[in-house]
Amino acid sequence: MIVRVQGSGQYKLAQNDVDGLQALDRKLVEAVHAKDEIQVHQILDEMIALVQSKGIPLGAGELVSSDTVLPHDAISIEEVQSLLQHESLVGTTQPAGKS
């Protein structure tokens, strides 16, 4: 899976790391529904840290379509809620750029 982190670039994640990202995504959805802004930001931080630490950075010259985009962690809870598509930022479908 190719993940873009706004302001940080793109990363390629292996499937076991995608599974971890999806688990965090489910927690994010719960926090958004609970309107727990502190938890939303903590989970976004965890998601970004996972992608940046486990993912392989793609070069700036590589043009690859992202399977998902993670917003910066300073985003408001309302903005996160508007980004949720089908109750998820990450999604559960098989990514186009699977690992």
N, C-alpha and C positions, 0 to 999 in steps of 0.2 A: 504494500500500500504506500502511496506517495502522500505525504502530509505537508501542507504548507502551514508554517507558523507565521502569522502576520508580523512583519518587521524582523524576521529571523531567517527566512529562506525555506527551502524544501528539504525533506528528509524521507529516505526510504526505510520503511519498517518491515521487519520479518513478521510472519503470521503470529507467533507467540506474543510479540509485543503489541500487535494489533488487538489481540484478545485482551491484554491488560488495558489498552486505551479504551476499548469498548466497555470494560467494566467500570472504568472511571466515568465514562460518558453516561452510563446508567445512573451513577451517583449524582452527576451533574443535573440530569433531568429531575431527579427527586429534589435536589436542593432548589432548583428553579421553581418547581411546583410549590415548595414550602416557603418560597420567597425569602430564603436564607442567603442574603447577599454575601456574608462572610464566608460561608461554606462554598458558595459558587466560585468565589475568587480563589479559595484554597484548592479546590478541585481543578480549576483551570491552570493554576500554577503546577499542580501535579501532572496534568496532562502534557503541558508544555515541557516540563522537566523530563518526562518519560521519552517524548519524541526527540528532544535534543540530546539526551544521554544514550539512548538505545538506537536511534536512527542513524543512518549513514547520510551525511549531508550531500546534497546534489550540488554540483558546480554551478556558479552563476550563469555560465554559458549554456547550460543544459535546459532545453525547453521541453518540459514534461508536464502534462496535465495532472493536477492534484486531484486525488480521490476525495480529500476532505481538507478544510481550512480551519485552523484553530485561531480564534481571535486573540488579541492581546489581553492580558489579565486585568487591565484597567477598565474593561468594558462594563457597562451597567447591566444589572440583572434584566432589565427590560430589553436591552439590545440582545442579550443572550437568548431570551425567550423568543424574540423575533427571528433569530437564526436557527432555532430548533426546527428541523424538517422531519416530519414523521416521528416526532418525539426523540430526536437524536441529532447530535452534531456529527458523529462519526458514521453512524449507520451500521447495518448488519449485513448488507449485501456483499458479495464477493467483489473486491476492487478490480478496476480495469488493469492496473499495474501491479498485479498480485506478486507476492514474493515467494 
